Amino acid sequence: MNILTIMGTAHKGNTRAVVDLFLNEFKDNENEFEEIILPNDFQNFCMGCANCILKGEDKCPHYNDVNKIVGKIERADLIIIATPVFVGSCTSGLKALLDHLAYMWLVHRPKESMFNKVGLIITSAGGSGVKQTVKLLKSNLFYWGVPKVYNYGVTTMKMGGNYSDYKNKDKIKKQVGKKAKQIKKALILRKVGLKTRFFFKLFGMTQKNGWNKVDVDYWKKKGWLDGKKPY
Ligand SMILES: Cc1cc2nc3c(=O)[nH]c(=O)nc-3n(C[C@H](O)[C@H](O)[C@H](O)COP(=O)(O)O)c2cc1C
């Protein structure tokens, strides 16, 4: 199994510590691990040209960099997206990457492989802003087509240090173990739920009279407008 972690921060602090706890749960000879550390591994901001959506993803000025990352995302069985909460949201490094992936949302040109993955959002925050950060990241994974997304967050009530100094570190470890078990089960089942099916159908209907030729051609080529499904 391939496990990809997209780290919204290069800082080795709270977020890194929780990610490592999860990765430990998946250590096994059969699992491969990949990481994208932001902003080190991707340093572009979306220019707003919308070429990716309107002309094709290969027309993005940052196509080569984006495509390498998309290749890693496509290979993953489990996608972990981890970020500290910065001013009520994910880090700017992570947001900059997500902006480049708008073209592969369900409403445009979703990748077939996404419907067979499981997602995990990991957040760490001083005290507030977790809810909206998780919502933002969950919706990205959902609209890429990932049908099952888990989340886990820690609230540190302090800056600096890491979980090894926390009073509640045993509780965190226990919770991580429990969540990892649920994720392992989901990776065996890999079920596509009603919500994903509903949105796939809805966006298929909009493609039938679609306004964006690149999207319509993509859906036609996949056979999705003739009843074929990516799951
Ligand atoms: C620039 C900046 C902005 C932050 N904004 C928030 C925030 O809006 N809400 C919050 O609860 N904590 C906020 N924090 C605290 C961090 O989310 C928290 O300390 C987190 O655990 C840091 O993760 P790290 O140790 O992995 O870097 C902020 C920290 C920084 C550096």
The ligand as a Gaussian input file, in Angstrom:
#p B3LYP/6-31G(d) Opt

LIG

0 1
 C        1.506000      32.397000      11.861000
 C        0.741000      31.541000      12.856000
 C       -0.632000      31.646000      12.879000
 C       -1.370000      30.877000      13.789000
 N       -2.726000      30.961000      13.786000
 C       -3.446000      30.182000      14.642000
 C       -4.892000      30.217000      14.629000
 O       -5.532000      30.918000      13.855000
 N       -5.558000      29.440000      15.492000
 C       -4.898000      28.633000      16.390000
 O       -5.549000      27.955000      17.164000
 N       -3.530000      28.563000      16.424000
 C       -2.799000      29.312000      15.550000
 N       -1.429000      29.231000      15.570000
 C       -0.764000      28.248000      16.460000
 C       -0.451000      26.954000      15.707000
 O       -1.556000      26.483000      14.957000
 C       -0.051000      25.846000      16.659000
 O        0.957000      26.262000      17.524000
 C        0.371000      24.611000      15.870000
 O        0.369000      23.486000      16.719000
 C        1.748000      24.794000      15.245000
 O        2.067000      23.630000      14.514000
 P        3.576000      23.175000      14.315000
 O        4.165000      22.934000      15.687000
 O        3.463000      21.910000      13.530000
 O        4.267000      24.267000      13.571000
 C       -0.682000      29.985000      14.676000
 C        0.727000      29.915000      14.633000
 C        1.431000      30.661000      13.725000
 C        2.933000      30.527000      13.656000

